Amino acid sequence: MNAYYVYILSSPTGTLYIGFTNDLIRRIYEHREKLVDGFTKRYNIYRLIYYEEYGDVNEARDREKQLKGWRRKKKLDLIRKMNPKFIDLYDEIIG
């Protein structure tokens, strides 16, 4: 079974980024090590603070689009339900 992930990253200053991947560990590593040019590298966004797992690529893609359309407050409320202290979850996913 394939797994797909929607994730939210944060910078130390609170800038948020929402992404979608089929390999969460690899993708977060790429953000952390600034291996890909773009928004996350430019704004130092690397802390994994939220993620969801899906078995269907279309569900994950649709959820990513939905979350990107939300206002910041609604995103923060969602994060607080899973991760009330906004801790970096990277160590949790790498085992």
Phi and psi in radians as a Rosetta constraint file:
Dihedral C 1 N 2 CA 2 C 2 CIRCULARHARMONIC -1.452 0.35
Dihedral N 2 CA 2 C 2 N 3 CIRCULARHARMONIC 2.618 0.35
Dihedral C 2 N 3 CA 3 C 3 CIRCULARHARMONIC -2.148 0.35
Dihedral N 3 CA 3 C 3 N 4 CIRCULARHARMONIC 2.469 0.35
Dihedral C 3 N 4 CA 4 C 4 CIRCULARHARMONIC -2.278 0.35
Dihedral N 4 CA 4 C 4 N 5 CIRCULARHARMONIC 2.545 0.35
Dihedral C 4 N 5 CA 5 C 5 CIRCULARHARMONIC -2.253 0.35
Dihedral N 5 CA 5 C 5 N 6 CIRCULARHARMONIC 2.463 0.35
Dihedral C 5 N 6 CA 6 C 6 CIRCULARHARMONIC -1.923 0.35
Dihedral N 6 CA 6 C 6 N 7 CIRCULARHARMONIC 2.312 0.35
Dihedral C 6 N 7 CA 7 C 7 CIRCULARHARMONIC -2.410 0.35
Dihedral N 7 CA 7 C 7 N 8 CIRCULARHARMONIC 2.748 0.35
Dihedral C 7 N 8 CA 8 C 8 CIRCULARHARMONIC -2.178 0.35
Dihedral N 8 CA 8 C 8 N 9 CIRCULARHARMONIC 2.251 0.35
Dihedral C 8 N 9 CA 9 C 9 CIRCULARHARMONIC -1.918 0.35
Dihedral N 9 CA 9 C 9 N 10 CIRCULARHARMONIC 2.777 0.35
Dihedral C 9 N 10 CA 10 C 10 CIRCULARHARMONIC -2.379 0.35
Dihedral N 10 CA 10 C 10 N 11 CIRCULARHARMONIC 2.599 0.35
Dihedral C 10 N 11 CA 11 C 11 CIRCULARHARMONIC -1.548 0.35
Dihedral N 11 CA 11 C 11 N 12 CIRCULARHARMONIC 2.920 0.35
Dihedral C 11 N 12 CA 12 C 12 CIRCULARHARMONIC -1.025 0.35
Dihedral N 12 CA 12 C 12 N 13 CIRCULARHARMONIC -0.418 0.35
Dihedral C 12 N 13 CA 13 C 13 CIRCULARHARMONIC -1.650 0.35
Dihedral N 13 CA 13 C 13 N 14 CIRCULARHARMONIC -0.020 0.35
Dihedral C 13 N 14 CA 14 C 14 CIRCULARHARMONIC 1.753 0.35
Dihedral N 14 CA 14 C 14 N 15 CIRCULARHARMONIC 0.084 0.35
Dihedral C 14 N 15 CA 15 C 15 CIRCULARHARMONIC -1.194 0.35
Dihedral N 15 CA 15 C 15 N 16 CIRCULARHARMONIC 2.345 0.35
Dihedral C 15 N 16 CA 16 C 16 CIRCULARHARMONIC -1.828 0.35
Dihedral N 16 CA 16 C 16 N 17 CIRCULARHARMONIC 2.642 0.35
Dihedral C 16 N 17 CA 17 C 17 CIRCULARHARMONIC -2.444 0.35
Dihedral N 17 CA 17 C 17 N 18 CIRCULARHARMONIC 2.346 0.35
Dihedral C 17 N 18 CA 18 C 18 CIRCULARHARMONIC -1.998 0.35
Dihedral N 18 CA 18 C 18 N 19 CIRCULARHARMONIC 2.293 0.35
Dihedral C 18 N 19 CA 19 C 19 CIRCULARHARMONIC -2.403 0.35
Dihedral N 19 CA 19 C 19 N 20 CIRCULARHARMONIC 3.112 0.35
Dihedral C 19 N 20 CA 20 C 20 CIRCULARHARMONIC -2.512 0.35
Dihedral N 20 CA 20 C 20 N 21 CIRCULARHARMONIC 2.384 0.35
Dihedral C 20 N 21 CA 21 C 21 CIRCULARHARMONIC -2.735 0.35
Dihedral N 21 CA 21 C 21 N 22 CIRCULARHARMONIC 2.851 0.35
Dihedral C 21 N 22 CA 22 C 22 CIRCULARHARMONIC -1.820 0.35
Dihedral N 22 CA 22 C 22 N 23 CIRCULARHARMONIC 0.021 0.35
Dihedral C 22 N 23 CA 23 C 23 CIRCULARHARMONIC -2.496 0.35
Dihedral N 23 CA 23 C 23 N 24 CIRCULARHARMONIC 1.567 0.35
Dihedral C 23 N 24 CA 24 C 24 CIRCULARHARMONIC -1.093 0.35
Dihedral N 24 CA 24 C 24 N 25 CIRCULARHARMONIC -0.789 0.35
Dihedral C 24 N 25 CA 25 C 25 CIRCULARHARMONIC -1.067 0.35
Dihedral N 25 CA 25 C 25 N 26 CIRCULARHARMONIC -0.854 0.35
Dihedral C 25 N 26 CA 26 C 26 CIRCULARHARMONIC -1.053 0.35
Dihedral N 26 CA 26 C 26 N 27 CIRCULARHARMONIC -0.778 0.35
Dihedral C 26 N 27 CA 27 C 27 CIRCULARHARMONIC -1.174 0.35
Dihedral N 27 CA 27 C 27 N 28 CIRCULARHARMONIC -0.734 0.35
Dihedral C 27 N 28 CA 28 C 28 CIRCULARHARMONIC -1.162 0.35
Dihedral N 28 CA 28 C 28 N 29 CIRCULARHARMONIC -0.674 0.35
Dihedral C 28 N 29 CA 29 C 29 CIRCULARHARMONIC -1.001 0.35
Dihedral N 29 CA 29 C 29 N 30 CIRCULARHARMONIC -0.778 0.35
Dihedral C 29 N 30 CA 30 C 30 CIRCULARHARMONIC -1.051 0.35
Dihedral N 30 CA 30 C 30 N 31 CIRCULARHARMONIC -0.704 0.35
Dihedral C 30 N 31 CA 31 C 31 CIRCULARHARMONIC -1.160 0.35
Dihedral N 31 CA 31 C 31 N 32 CIRCULARHARMONIC -0.793 0.35
Dihedral C 31 N 32 CA 32 C 32 CIRCULARHARMONIC -1.083 0.35
Dihedral N 32 CA 32 C 32 N 33 CIRCULARHARMONIC -0.683 0.35
Dihedral C 32 N 33 CA 33 C 33 CIRCULARHARMONIC -1.578 0.35
Dihedral N 33 CA 33 C 33 N 34 CIRCULARHARMONIC 0.023 0.35
Dihedral C 33 N 34 CA 34 C 34 CIRCULARHARMONIC 0.977 0.35
Dihedral N 34 CA 34 C 34 N 35 CIRCULARHARMONIC 0.801 0.35
Dihedral C 34 N 35 CA 35 C 35 CIRCULARHARMONIC -1.445 0.35
Dihedral N 35 CA 35 C 35 N 36 CIRCULARHARMONIC -0.276 0.35
Dihedral C 35 N 36 CA 36 C 36 CIRCULARHARMONIC -2.146 0.35
Dihedral N 36 CA 36 C 36 N 37 CIRCULARHARMONIC 2.211 0.35
Dihedral C 36 N 37 CA 37 C 37 CIRCULARHARMONIC -1.158 0.35
Dihedral N 37 CA 37 C 37 N 38 CIRCULARHARMONIC 2.610 0.35
Dihedral C 37 N 38 CA 38 C 38 CIRCULARHARMONIC 2.527 0.35
Dihedral N 38 CA 38 C 38 N 39 CIRCULARHARMONIC -2.815 0.35
Dihedral C 38 N 39 CA 39 C 39 CIRCULARHARMONIC -0.998 0.35
Dihedral N 39 CA 39 C 39 N 40 CIRCULARHARMONIC -0.832 0.35
Dihedral C 39 N 40 CA 40 C 40 CIRCULARHARMONIC -1.183 0.35
Dihedral N 40 CA 40 C 40 N 41 CIRCULARHARMONIC -0.652 0.35
Dihedral C 40 N 41 CA 41 C 41 CIRCULARHARMONIC -1.182 0.35
Dihedral N 41 CA 41 C 41 N 42 CIRCULARHARMONIC -0.797 0.35
Dihedral C 41 N 42 CA 42 C 42 CIRCULARHARMONIC -1.067 0.35
Dihedral N 42 CA 42 C 42 N 43 CIRCULARHARMONIC -0.673 0.35
Dihedral C 42 N 43 CA 43 C 43 CIRCULARHARMONIC -1.849 0.35
Dihedral N 43 CA 43 C 43 N 44 CIRCULARHARMONIC 0.253 0.35
Dihedral C 43 N 44 CA 44 C 44 CIRCULARHARMONIC 0.987 0.35
Dihedral N 44 CA 44 C 44 N 45 CIRCULARHARMONIC 0.837 0.35
Dihedral C 44 N 45 CA 45 C 45 CIRCULARHARMONIC -1.771 0.35
Dihedral N 45 CA 45 C 45 N 46 CIRCULARHARMONIC 1.967 0.35
Dihedral C 45 N 46 CA 46 C 46 CIRCULARHARMONIC -2.570 0.35
Dihedral N 46 CA 46 C 46 N 47 CIRCULARHARMONIC -0.162 0.35
Dihedral C 46 N 47 CA 47 C 47 CIRCULARHARMONIC -1.491 0.35
Dihedral N 47 CA 47 C 47 N 48 CIRCULARHARMONIC 2.065 0.35
Dihedral C 47 N 48 CA 48 C 48 CIRCULARHARMONIC -1.354 0.35
Dihedral N 48 CA 48 C 48 N 49 CIRCULARHARMONIC 1.992 0.35
Dihedral C 48 N 49 CA 49 C 49 CIRCULARHARMONIC -2.027 0.35
Dihedral N 49 CA 49 C 49 N 50 CIRCULARHARMONIC -0.120 0.35
Dihedral C 49 N 50 CA 50 C 50 CIRCULARHARMONIC -2.865 0.35
Dihedral N 50 CA 50 C 50 N 51 CIRCULARHARMONIC 2.512 0.35
Dihedral C 50 N 51 CA 51 C 51 CIRCULARHARMONIC -2.744 0.35
Dihedral N 51 CA 51 C 51 N 52 CIRCULARHARMONIC 2.740 0.35
Dihedral C 51 N 52 CA 52 C 52 CIRCULARHARMONIC -2.329 0.35
Dihedral N 52 CA 52 C 52 N 53 CIRCULARHARMONIC 2.539 0.35
Dihedral C 52 N 53 CA 53 C 53 CIRCULARHARMONIC -1.939 0.35
Dihedral N 53 CA 53 C 53 N 54 CIRCULARHARMONIC 2.441 0.35
Dihedral C 53 N 54 CA 54 C 54 CIRCULARHARMONIC -2.315 0.35
Dihedral N 54 CA 54 C 54 N 55 CIRCULARHARMONIC 2.641 0.35
Dihedral C 54 N 55 CA 55 C 55 CIRCULARHARMONIC -1.651 0.35
Dihedral N 55 CA 55 C 55 N 56 CIRCULARHARMONIC -0.169 0.35
Dihedral C 55 N 56 CA 56 C 56 CIRCULARHARMONIC -2.122 0.35
Dihedral N 56 CA 56 C 56 N 57 CIRCULARHARMONIC 2.208 0.35
Dihedral C 56 N 57 CA 57 C 57 CIRCULARHARMONIC -1.070 0.35
Dihedral N 57 CA 57 C 57 N 58 CIRCULARHARMONIC -0.665 0.35
Dihedral C 57 N 58 CA 58 C 58 CIRCULARHARMONIC -1.199 0.35
Dihedral N 58 CA 58 C 58 N 59 CIRCULARHARMONIC -0.659 0.35
Dihedral C 58 N 59 CA 59 C 59 CIRCULARHARMONIC -1.079 0.35
Dihedral N 59 CA 59 C 59 N 60 CIRCULARHARMONIC -0.778 0.35
Dihedral C 59 N 60 CA 60 C 60 CIRCULARHARMONIC -1.125 0.35
Dihedral N 60 CA 60 C 60 N 61 CIRCULARHARMONIC -0.765 0.35
Dihedral C 60 N 61 CA 61 C 61 CIRCULARHARMONIC -1.114 0.35
Dihedral N 61 CA 61 C 61 N 62 CIRCULARHARMONIC -0.729 0.35
Dihedral C 61 N 62 CA 62 C 62 CIRCULARHARMONIC -1.125 0.35
Dihedral N 62 CA 62 C 62 N 63 CIRCULARHARMONIC -0.688 0.35
Dihedral C 62 N 63 CA 63 C 63 CIRCULARHARMONIC -1.162 0.35
Dihedral N 63 CA 63 C 63 N 64 CIRCULARHARMONIC -0.699 0.35
Dihedral C 63 N 64 CA 64 C 64 CIRCULARHARMONIC -1.020 0.35
Dihedral N 64 CA 64 C 64 N 65 CIRCULARHARMONIC -0.833 0.35
Dihedral C 64 N 65 CA 65 C 65 CIRCULARHARMONIC -1.066 0.35
Dihedral N 65 CA 65 C 65 N 66 CIRCULARHARMONIC -0.716 0.35
Dihedral C 65 N 66 CA 66 C 66 CIRCULARHARMONIC -1.064 0.35
Dihedral N 66 CA 66 C 66 N 67 CIRCULARHARMONIC -0.867 0.35
Dihedral C 66 N 67 CA 67 C 67 CIRCULARHARMONIC -1.095 0.35
Dihedral N 67 CA 67 C 67 N 68 CIRCULARHARMONIC -0.675 0.35
Dihedral C 67 N 68 CA 68 C 68 CIRCULARHARMONIC -1.103 0.35
Dihedral N 68 CA 68 C 68 N 69 CIRCULARHARMONIC -0.445 0.35
Dihedral C 68 N 69 CA 69 C 69 CIRCULARHARMONIC -1.465 0.35
Dihedral N 69 CA 69 C 69 N 70 CIRCULARHARMONIC -0.178 0.35
Dihedral C 69 N 70 CA 70 C 70 CIRCULARHARMONIC -1.332 0.35
Dihedral N 70 CA 70 C 70 N 71 CIRCULARHARMONIC 2.707 0.35
Dihedral C 70 N 71 CA 71 C 71 CIRCULARHARMONIC -1.270 0.35
Dihedral N 71 CA 71 C 71 N 72 CIRCULARHARMONIC 2.746 0.35
Dihedral C 71 N 72 CA 72 C 72 CIRCULARHARMONIC -0.955 0.35
Dihedral N 72 CA 72 C 72 N 73 CIRCULARHARMONIC -0.766 0.35
Dihedral C 72 N 73 CA 73 C 73 CIRCULARHARMONIC -1.041 0.35
Dihedral N 73 CA 73 C 73 N 74 CIRCULARHARMONIC -0.739 0.35
Dihedral C 73 N 74 CA 74 C 74 CIRCULARHARMONIC -1.150 0.35
Dihedral N 74 CA 74 C 74 N 75 CIRCULARHARMONIC -0.660 0.35
Dihedral C 74 N 75 CA 75 C 75 CIRCULARHARMONIC -1.107 0.35
Dihedral N 75 CA 75 C 75 N 76 CIRCULARHARMONIC -0.790 0.35
Dihedral C 75 N 76 CA 76 C 76 CIRCULARHARMONIC -1.120 0.35
Dihedral N 76 CA 76 C 76 N 77 CIRCULARHARMONIC -0.668 0.35
Dihedral C 76 N 77 CA 77 C 77 CIRCULARHARMONIC -1.089 0.35
Dihedral N 77 CA 77 C 77 N 78 CIRCULARHARMONIC -0.719 0.35
Dihedral C 77 N 78 CA 78 C 78 CIRCULARHARMONIC -1.097 0.35
Dihedral N 78 CA 78 C 78 N 79 CIRCULARHARMONIC -0.811 0.35
Dihedral C 78 N 79 CA 79 C 79 CIRCULARHARMONIC -1.047 0.35
Dihedral N 79 CA 79 C 79 N 80 CIRCULARHARMONIC -0.776 0.35
Dihedral C 79 N 80 CA 80 C 80 CIRCULARHARMONIC -1.035 0.35
Dihedral N 80 CA 80 C 80 N 81 CIRCULARHARMONIC -0.532 0.35
Dihedral C 80 N 81 CA 81 C 81 CIRCULARHARMONIC -1.153 0.35
Dihedral N 81 CA 81 C 81 N 82 CIRCULARHARMONIC -0.639 0.35
Dihedral C 81 N 82 CA 82 C 82 CIRCULARHARMONIC -1.623 0.35
Dihedral N 82 CA 82 C 82 N 83 CIRCULARHARMONIC -0.603 0.35
Dihedral C 82 N 83 CA 83 C 83 CIRCULARHARMONIC -2.464 0.35
Dihedral N 83 CA 83 C 83 N 84 CIRCULARHARMONIC 1.273 0.35
Dihedral C 83 N 84 CA 84 C 84 CIRCULARHARMONIC -1.033 0.35
Dihedral N 84 CA 84 C 84 N 85 CIRCULARHARMONIC -0.449 0.35
Dihedral C 84 N 85 CA 85 C 85 CIRCULARHARMONIC -1.721 0.35
Dihedral N 85 CA 85 C 85 N 86 CIRCULARHARMONIC 0.071 0.35
Dihedral C 85 N 86 CA 86 C 86 CIRCULARHARMONIC 0.947 0.35
Dihedral N 86 CA 86 C 86 N 87 CIRCULARHARMONIC 0.689 0.35
Dihedral C 86 N 87 CA 87 C 87 CIRCULARHARMONIC -1.338 0.35
Dihedral N 87 CA 87 C 87 N 88 CIRCULARHARMONIC 2.725 0.35
Dihedral C 87 N 88 CA 88 C 88 CIRCULARHARMONIC -1.295 0.35
Dihedral N 88 CA 88 C 88 N 89 CIRCULARHARMONIC 2.105 0.35
Dihedral C 88 N 89 CA 89 C 89 CIRCULARHARMONIC -1.593 0.35
Dihedral N 89 CA 89 C 89 N 90 CIRCULARHARMONIC 0.099 0.35
Dihedral C 89 N 90 CA 90 C 90 CIRCULARHARMONIC -1.030 0.35
Dihedral N 90 CA 90 C 90 N 91 CIRCULARHARMONIC -0.804 0.35
Dihedral C 90 N 91 CA 91 C 91 CIRCULARHARMONIC -1.066 0.35
Dihedral N 91 CA 91 C 91 N 92 CIRCULARHARMONIC -0.576 0.35
Dihedral C 91 N 92 CA 92 C 92 CIRCULARHARMONIC -1.131 0.35
Dihedral N 92 CA 92 C 92 N 93 CIRCULARHARMONIC -0.697 0.35
Dihedral C 92 N 93 CA 93 C 93 CIRCULARHARMONIC -1.423 0.35
Dihedral N 93 CA 93 C 93 N 94 CIRCULARHARMONIC -0.388 0.35
Dihedral C 93 N 94 CA 94 C 94 CIRCULARHARMONIC -1.526 0.35
Dihedral N 94 CA 94 C 94 N 95 CIRCULARHARMONIC -0.152 0.35
